[in-house]
Amino acid sequence: MQTILLSREEVARRARQLYKNSIRKQVETDENIGKMVIIDFESGDYKIDETGLKAARKLSAKHRHSRLFGLRMGYNVGVSFSGVMERVYKKFPAL
């Protein structure tokens, strides 16, 4: 398989787009708000856990050379060092 080198910004853009278009409605529930979702944007696979570490390890084991991207569900940032994590969670309407 040919490797295409992408910038960090492009990896982030593609992962956020995948999250917004297909993953978010499946995973952003009340019990998952505040958890990390780790995304392999090339395969579309994702894993969820409290800190993202276990999820990243599982995805890395499954896809050895993948570039992963993490998001904290319902918040504007993944981690804050003495800053503010603004909650941006919006509940989806019932189907």
N, CA, C and O atoms as a GROMACS GRO file, in nm:
protein
  380
    1MET      N    1   0.084  -0.118   0.000
    1MET     CA    2   0.000   0.000   0.000
    1MET      C    3   0.089   0.124   0.000
    1MET      O    4   0.188   0.131   0.073
    2GLN      N    5   0.054   0.220  -0.080
    2GLN     CA    6   0.131   0.343  -0.091
    2GLN      C    7   0.098   0.436   0.026
    2GLN      O    8  -0.019   0.453   0.061
    3THR      N    9   0.201   0.493   0.084
    3THR     CA   10   0.182   0.586   0.194
    3THR      C   11   0.178   0.728   0.142
    3THR      O   12   0.268   0.771   0.069
    4ILE      N   13   0.076   0.800   0.179
    4ILE     CA   14   0.064   0.941   0.141
    4ILE      C   15   0.090   1.023   0.267
    4ILE      O   16   0.023   1.005   0.369
    5LEU      N   17   0.187   1.112   0.260
    5LEU     CA   18   0.219   1.194   0.376
    5LEU      C   19   0.125   1.313   0.383
    5LEU      O   20   0.118   1.394   0.290
    6LEU      N   21   0.055   1.324   0.492
    6LEU     CA   22  -0.038   1.434   0.514
    6LEU      C   23   0.009   1.515   0.633
    6LEU      O   24   0.068   1.463   0.727
    7SER      N   25  -0.018   1.643   0.628
    7SER     CA   26   0.016   1.729   0.741
    7SER      C   27  -0.076   1.698   0.859
    7SER      O   28  -0.181   1.637   0.842
    8ARG      N   29  -0.035   1.739   0.976
    8ARG     CA   30  -0.119   1.722   1.095
    8ARG      C   31  -0.253   1.791   1.078
    8ARG      O   32  -0.357   1.741   1.121
    9GLU      N   33  -0.250   1.907   1.014
    9GLU     CA   34  -0.371   1.984   0.992
    9GLU      C   35  -0.468   1.909   0.901
    9GLU      O   36  -0.589   1.910   0.924
   10GLU      N   37  -0.415   1.843   0.798
   10GLU     CA   38  -0.500   1.768   0.706
   10GLU      C   39  -0.556   1.643   0.773
   10GLU      O   40  -0.672   1.608   0.750
   11VAL      N   41  -0.477   1.576   0.855
   11VAL     CA   42  -0.526   1.461   0.931
   11VAL      C   43  -0.640   1.507   1.022
   11VAL      O   44  -0.744   1.442   1.028
   12ALA      N   45  -0.621   1.617   1.092
   12ALA     CA   46  -0.724   1.671   1.182
   12ALA      C   47  -0.849   1.708   1.105
   12ALA      O   48  -0.960   1.677   1.149
   13ARG      N   49  -0.834   1.773   0.991
   13ARG     CA   50  -0.950   1.814   0.912
   13ARG      C   51  -1.031   1.693   0.867
   13ARG      O   52  -1.154   1.692   0.879
   14ARG      N   53  -0.963   1.592   0.817
   14ARG     CA   54  -1.032   1.472   0.768
   14ARG      C   55  -1.098   1.395   0.882
   14ARG      O   56  -1.210   1.345   0.867
   15ALA      N   57  -1.030   1.384   0.996
   15ALA     CA   58  -1.087   1.313   1.110
   15ALA      C   59  -1.209   1.386   1.164
   15ALA      O   60  -1.310   1.323   1.195
   16ARG      N   61  -1.201   1.518   1.176
   16ARG     CA   62  -1.317   1.596   1.224
   16ARG      C   63  -1.436   1.584   1.128
   16ARG      O   64  -1.550   1.575   1.172
   17GLN      N   65  -1.408   1.583   1.000
   17GLN     CA   66  -1.514   1.569   0.900
   17GLN      C   67  -1.581   1.431   0.912
   17GLN      O   68  -1.703   1.421   0.907
   18LEU      N   69  -1.501   1.327   0.928
   18LEU     CA   70  -1.554   1.192   0.946
   18LEU      C   71  -1.639   1.185   1.073
   18LEU      O   72  -1.748   1.127   1.073
   19TYR      N   73  -1.589   1.246   1.181
   19TYR     CA   74  -1.664   1.248   1.307
   19TYR      C   75  -1.797   1.319   1.289
   19TYR      O   76  -1.902   1.267   1.329
   20LYS      N   77  -1.794   1.434   1.228
   20LYS     CA   78  -1.914   1.515   1.210
   20LYS      C   79  -2.017   1.445   1.121
   20LYS      O   80  -2.137   1.448   1.149
   21ASN      N   81  -1.970   1.382   1.013
   21ASN     CA   82  -2.061   1.326   0.914
   21ASN      C   83  -2.112   1.186   0.946
   21ASN      O   84  -2.222   1.151   0.903
   22SER      N   85  -2.035   1.106   1.021
   22SER     CA   86  -2.084   0.969   1.040
   22SER      C   87  -2.070   0.912   1.182
   22SER      O   88  -2.150   0.828   1.221
   23ILE      N   89  -1.972   0.955   1.256
   23ILE     CA   90  -1.947   0.892   1.387
   23ILE      C   91  -2.029   0.960   1.498
   23ILE      O   92  -2.081   0.892   1.586
   24ARG      N   93  -2.039   1.090   1.494
   24ARG     CA   94  -2.097   1.167   1.604
   24ARG      C   95  -2.236   1.120   1.646
   24ARG      O   96  -2.261   1.102   1.766
   25LYS      N   97  -2.326   1.100   1.552
   25LYS     CA   98  -2.463   1.061   1.587
   25LYS      C   99  -2.468   0.924   1.654
   25LYS      O  100  -2.563   0.894   1.727
   26GLN      N  101  -2.369   0.840   1.629
   26GLN     CA  102  -2.366   0.708   1.689
   26GLN      C  103  -2.311   0.708   1.831
   26GLN      O  104  -2.353   0.627   1.914
   27VAL      N  105  -2.218   0.799   1.861
   27VAL     CA  106  -2.144   0.788   1.987
   27VAL      C  107  -2.168   0.901   2.087
   27VAL      O  108  -2.143   0.882   2.206
   28GLU      N  109  -2.215   1.015   2.044
   28GLU     CA  110  -2.227   1.129   2.135
   28GLU      C  111  -2.357   1.120   2.214
   28GLU      O  112  -2.457   1.184   2.181
   29THR      N  113  -2.352   1.039   2.318
   29THR     CA  114  -2.466   1.018   2.406
   29THR      C  115  -2.433   1.075   2.544
   29THR      O  116  -2.318   1.109   2.572
   30ASP      N  117  -2.534   1.086   2.628
   30ASP     CA  118  -2.513   1.141   2.763
   30ASP      C  119  -2.403   1.068   2.839
   30ASP      O  120  -2.322   1.132   2.906
   31GLU      N  121  -2.398   0.936   2.829
   31GLU     CA  122  -2.297   0.860   2.904
   31GLU      C  123  -2.158   0.871   2.844
   31GLU      O  124  -2.060   0.840   2.911
   32ASN      N  125  -2.147   0.916   2.718
   32ASN     CA  126  -2.016   0.931   2.655
   32ASN      C  127  -1.959   1.073   2.658
   32ASN      O  128  -1.843   1.093   2.625
   33ILE      N  129  -2.039   1.170   2.698
   33ILE     CA  130  -1.991   1.308   2.702
   33ILE      C  131  -1.873   1.317   2.799
   33ILE      O  132  -1.881   1.273   2.913
   34GLY      N  133  -1.763   1.374   2.750
   34GLY     CA  134  -1.641   1.386   2.829
   34GLY      C  135  -1.540   1.276   2.802
   34GLY      O  136  -1.424   1.289   2.839
   35LYS      N  137  -1.582   1.169   2.736
   35LYS     CA  138  -1.489   1.063   2.699
   35LYS      C  139  -1.417   1.100   2.570
   35LYS      O  140  -1.460   1.188   2.496
   36MET      N  141  -1.306   1.030   2.545
   36MET     CA  142  -1.229   1.053   2.423
   36MET      C  143  -1.270   0.952   2.316
   36MET      O  144  -1.288   0.834   2.344
   37VAL      N  145  -1.284   1.001   2.194
   37VAL     CA  146  -1.302   0.913   2.079
   37VAL      C  147  -1.175   0.928   1.995
   37VAL      O  148  -1.136   1.039   1.958
   38ILE      N  149  -1.112   0.816   1.965
   38ILE     CA  150  -0.991   0.813   1.884
   38ILE      C  151  -1.029   0.758   1.748
   38ILE      O  152  -1.092   0.653   1.737
   39ILE      N  153  -0.990   0.830   1.643
   39ILE     CA  154  -1.034   0.798   1.508
   39ILE      C  155  -0.915   0.768   1.419
   39ILE      O  156  -0.816   0.841   1.417
   40ASP      N  157  -0.925   0.657   1.345
   40ASP     CA  158  -0.833   0.629   1.234
   40ASP      C  159  -0.909   0.673   1.110
   40ASP      O  160  -0.995   0.600   1.060
   41PHE      N  161  -0.878   0.790   1.060
   41PHE     CA  162  -0.959   0.848   0.953
   41PHE      C  163  -0.948   0.771   0.822
   41PHE      O  164  -1.038   0.779   0.739
   42GLU      N  165  -0.839   0.697   0.802
   42GLU     CA  166  -0.823   0.622   0.677
   42GLU      C  167  -0.917   0.503   0.670
   42GLU      O  168  -0.976   0.476   0.566
   43SER      N  169  -0.931   0.430   0.780
   43SER     CA  170  -1.017   0.312   0.781
   43SER      C  171  -1.160   0.344   0.826
   43SER      O  172  -1.253   0.271   0.795
   44GLY      N  173  -1.175   0.455   0.898
   44GLY     CA  174  -1.305   0.490   0.954
   44GLY      C  175  -1.330   0.425   1.089
   44GLY      O  176  -1.435   0.447   1.150
   45ASP      N  177  -1.234   0.344   1.137
   45ASP     CA  178  -1.248   0.281   1.268
   45ASP      C  179  -1.231   0.385   1.379
   45ASP      O  180  -1.161   0.485   1.362
   46TYR      N  181  -1.296   0.360   1.491
   46TYR     CA  182  -1.281   0.447   1.607
   46TYR      C  183  -1.302   0.364   1.733
   46TYR      O  184  -1.367   0.259   1.730
   47LYS      N  185  -1.248   0.413   1.842
   47LYS     CA  186  -1.264   0.351   1.973
   47LYS      C  187  -1.287   0.463   2.074
   47LYS      O  188  -1.245   0.576   2.053
   48ILE      N  189  -1.354   0.429   2.184
   48ILE     CA  190  -1.387   0.526   2.288
   48ILE      C  191  -1.337   0.475   2.422
   48ILE      O  192  -1.350   0.356   2.452
   49ASP      N  193  -1.280   0.565   2.503
   49ASP     CA  194  -1.253   0.536   2.643
   49ASP      C  195  -1.236   0.667   2.719
   49ASP      O  196  -1.245   0.775   2.660
   50GLU      N  197  -1.211   0.657   2.847
   50GLU     CA  198  -1.204   0.776   2.933
   50GLU      C  199  -1.093   0.872   2.894
   50GLU      O  200  -1.115   0.992   2.887
   51THR      N  201  -0.972   0.820   2.870
   51THR     CA  202  -0.858   0.906   2.844
   51THR      C  203  -0.808   0.900   2.700
   51THR      O  204  -0.733   0.988   2.657
   52GLY      N  205  -0.850   0.800   2.626
   52GLY     CA  206  -0.805   0.784   2.488
   52GLY      C  207  -0.685   0.692   2.473
   52GLY      O  208  -0.654   0.651   2.361
   53LEU      N  209  -0.616   0.660   2.582
   53LEU     CA  210  -0.495   0.578   2.573
   53LEU      C  211  -0.524   0.434   2.531
   53LEU      O  212  -0.458   0.382   2.441
   54LYS      N  213  -0.620   0.371   2.596
   54LYS     CA  214  -0.653   0.233   2.560
   54LYS      C  215  -0.709   0.227   2.418
   54LYS      O  216  -0.678   0.136   2.342
   55ALA      N  217  -0.790   0.325   2.383
   55ALA     CA  218  -0.849   0.329   2.250
   55ALA      C  219  -0.740   0.343   2.143
   55ALA      O  220  -0.745   0.276   2.040
   56ALA      N  221  -0.644   0.430   2.168
   56ALA     CA  222  -0.535   0.450   2.073
   56ALA      C  223  -0.450   0.323   2.060
   56ALA      O  224  -0.407   0.288   1.950
   57ARG      N  225  -0.425   0.256   2.170
   57ARG     CA  226  -0.347   0.131   2.165
   57ARG      C  227  -0.419   0.023   2.085
   57ARG      O  228  -0.357  -0.048   2.006
   58LYS      N  229  -0.549   0.011   2.105
   58LYS     CA  230  -0.627  -0.089   2.032
   58LYS      C  231  -0.626  -0.060   1.882
   58LYS      O  232  -0.608  -0.151   1.801
   59LEU      N  233  -0.647   0.067   1.845
   59LEU     CA  234  -0.646   0.101   1.703
   59LEU      C  235  -0.508   0.085   1.642
   59LEU      O  236  -0.495   0.041   1.527
   60SER      N  237  -0.404   0.119   1.716
   60SER     CA  238  -0.267   0.103   1.666
   60SER      C  239  -0.233  -0.044   1.645
   60SER      O  240  -0.160  -0.078   1.552
   61ALA      N  241  -0.283  -0.131   1.731
   61ALA     CA  242  -0.259  -0.274   1.715
   61ALA      C  243  -0.332  -0.328   1.592
   61ALA      O  244  -0.281  -0.416   1.523
   62LYS      N  245  -0.448  -0.275   1.566
   62LYS     CA  246  -0.529  -0.321   1.452
   62LYS      C  247  -0.476  -0.266   1.320
   62LYS      O  248  -0.472  -0.338   1.219
   63HIS      N  249  -0.436  -0.140   1.321
   63HIS     CA  250  -0.385  -0.072   1.201
   63HIS      C  251  -0.247  -0.017   1.235
   63HIS      O  252  -0.235   0.094   1.287
   64ARG      N  253  -0.144  -0.093   1.206
   64ARG     CA  254  -0.008  -0.063   1.255
   64ARG      C  255   0.044   0.076   1.221
   64ARG      O  256   0.105   0.140   1.306
   65HIS      N  257   0.023   0.124   1.101
   65HIS     CA  258   0.082   0.250   1.060
   65HIS      C  259  -0.020   0.363   1.047
   65HIS      O  260   0.001   0.459   0.974
   66SER      N  261  -0.129   0.350   1.118
   66SER     CA  262  -0.234   0.451   1.107
   66SER      C  263  -0.195   0.580   1.180
   66SER      O  264  -0.117   0.578   1.275
   67ARG      N  265  -0.252   0.688   1.134
   67ARG     CA  266  -0.237   0.817   1.204
   67ARG      C  267  -0.370   0.843   1.272
   67ARG      O  268  -0.474   0.852   1.207
   68LEU      N  269  -0.365   0.855   1.402
   68LEU     CA  270  -0.487   0.867   1.482
   68LEU      C  271  -0.512   1.011   1.523
   68LEU      O  272  -0.420   1.092   1.531
   69PHE      N  273  -0.639   1.039   1.548
   69PHE     CA  274  -0.679   1.172   1.592
   69PHE      C  275  -0.781   1.154   1.703
   69PHE      O  276  -0.870   1.070   1.692
   70GLY      N  277  -0.769   1.232   1.810
   70GLY     CA  278  -0.859   1.221   1.924
   70GLY      C  279  -0.942   1.346   1.947
   70GLY      O  280  -0.895   1.458   1.927
   71LEU      N  281  -1.066   1.324   1.990
   71LEU     CA  282  -1.158   1.432   2.026
   71LEU      C  283  -1.222   1.398   2.160
   71LEU      O  284  -1.253   1.282   2.188
   72ARG      N  285  -1.243   1.500   2.243
   72ARG     CA  286  -1.319   1.480   2.366
   72ARG      C  287  -1.464   1.514   2.332
   72ARG      O  288  -1.496   1.627   2.296
   73MET      N  289  -1.549   1.415   2.344
   73MET     CA  290  -1.690   1.432   2.304
   73MET      C  291  -1.761   1.536   2.389
   73MET      O  292  -1.760   1.530   2.512
   74GLY      N  293  -1.822   1.630   2.320
   74GLY     CA  294  -1.900   1.732   2.387
   74GLY      C  295  -1.822   1.854   2.432
   74GLY      O  296  -1.879   1.944   2.494
   75TYR      N  297  -1.692   1.860   2.402
   75TYR     CA  298  -1.610   1.972   2.444
   75TYR      C  299  -1.531   2.029   2.327
   75TYR      O  300  -1.513   1.964   2.224
   76ASN      N  301  -1.486   2.153   2.344
   76ASN     CA  302  -1.414   2.221   2.236
   76ASN      C  303  -1.266   2.186   2.231
   76ASN      O  304  -1.200   2.218   2.132
   77VAL      N  305  -1.212   2.123   2.334
   77VAL     CA  306  -1.072   2.082   2.336
   77VAL      C  307  -1.061   1.941   2.395
   77VAL      O  308  -1.150   1.895   2.466
   78GLY      N  309  -0.949   1.874   2.366
   78GLY     CA  310  -0.927   1.741   2.421
   78GLY      C  311  -0.873   1.744   2.562
   78GLY      O  312  -0.912   1.662   2.645
   79VAL      N  313  -0.782   1.839   2.590
   79VAL     CA  314  -0.718   1.850   2.720
   79VAL      C  315  -0.698   1.998   2.751
   79VAL      O  316  -0.682   2.080   2.661
   80SER      N  317  -0.700   2.031   2.877
   80SER     CA  318  -0.676   2.169   2.917
   80SER      C  319  -0.575   2.171   3.032
   80SER      O  320  -0.592   2.100   3.132
   81PHE      N  321  -0.472   2.251   3.017
   81PHE     CA  322  -0.373   2.268   3.122
   81PHE      C  323  -0.398   2.402   3.189
   81PHE      O  324  -0.352   2.506   3.140
   82SER      N  325  -0.471   2.400   3.298
   82SER     CA  326  -0.512   2.518   3.375
   82SER      C  327  -0.592   2.618   3.293
   82SER      O  328  -0.592   2.737   3.322
   83GLY      N  329  -0.660   2.568   3.193
   83GLY     CA  330  -0.748   2.652   3.112
   83GLY      C  331  -0.891   2.607   3.128
   83GLY      O  332  -0.925   2.534   3.222
   84VAL      N  333  -0.974   2.650   3.037
   84VAL     CA  334  -1.116   2.618   3.045
   84VAL      C  335  -1.154   2.524   2.932
   84VAL      O  336  -1.120   2.547   2.816
   85MET      N  337  -1.224   2.419   2.968
   85MET     CA  338  -1.280   2.330   2.867
   85MET      C  339  -1.426   2.368   2.850
   85MET      O  340  -1.508   2.340   2.938
   86GLU      N  341  -1.457   2.430   2.740
   86GLU     CA  342  -1.593   2.476   2.716
   86GLU      C  343  -1.678   2.362   2.661
   86GLU      O  344  -1.642   2.298   2.563
   87ARG      N  345  -1.789   2.338   2.725
   87ARG     CA  346  -1.878   2.232   2.680
   87ARG      C  347  -1.959   2.280   2.561
   87ARG      O  348  -2.024   2.385   2.567
   88VAL      N  349  -1.954   2.205   2.453
   88VAL     CA  350  -2.027   2.242   2.332
   88VAL      C  351  -2.129   2.136   2.293
   88VAL      O  352  -2.184   2.139   2.183
   89TYR      N  353  -2.154   2.044   2.382
   89TYR     CA  354  -2.246   1.933   2.357
   89TYR      C  355  -2.385   1.984   2.327
   89TYR      O  356  -2.439   2.068   2.399
   90LYS      N  357  -2.442   1.932   2.222
   90LYS     CA  358  -2.582   1.962   2.188
   90LYS      C  359  -2.651   1.829   2.165
   90LYS      O  360  -2.609   1.750   2.081
   91LYS      N  361  -2.755   1.805   2.237
   91LYS     CA  362  -2.827   1.679   2.226
   91LYS      C  363  -2.898   1.670   2.093
   91LYS      O  364  -2.962   1.766   2.048
   92PHE      N  365  -2.888   1.554   2.028
   92PHE     CA  366  -2.956   1.532   1.902
   92PHE      C  367  -3.102   1.501   1.927
   92PHE      O  368  -3.135   1.440   2.028
   93PRO      N  369  -3.190   1.543   1.838
   93PRO     CA  370  -3.332   1.510   1.855
   93PRO      C  371  -3.355   1.360   1.842
   93PRO      O  372  -3.283   1.291   1.770
   94ALA      N  373  -3.455   1.310   1.912
   94ALA     CA  374  -3.488   1.167   1.905
   94ALA      C  375  -3.535   1.132   1.764
   94ALA      O  376  -3.603   1.209   1.698
   95LEU      N  377  -3.496   1.012   1.722
   95LEU     CA  378  -3.536   0.966   1.588
   95LEU      C  379  -3.668   0.895   1.591
   95LEU      O  380  -3.716   0.849   1.487
   0.00000   0.00000   0.00000
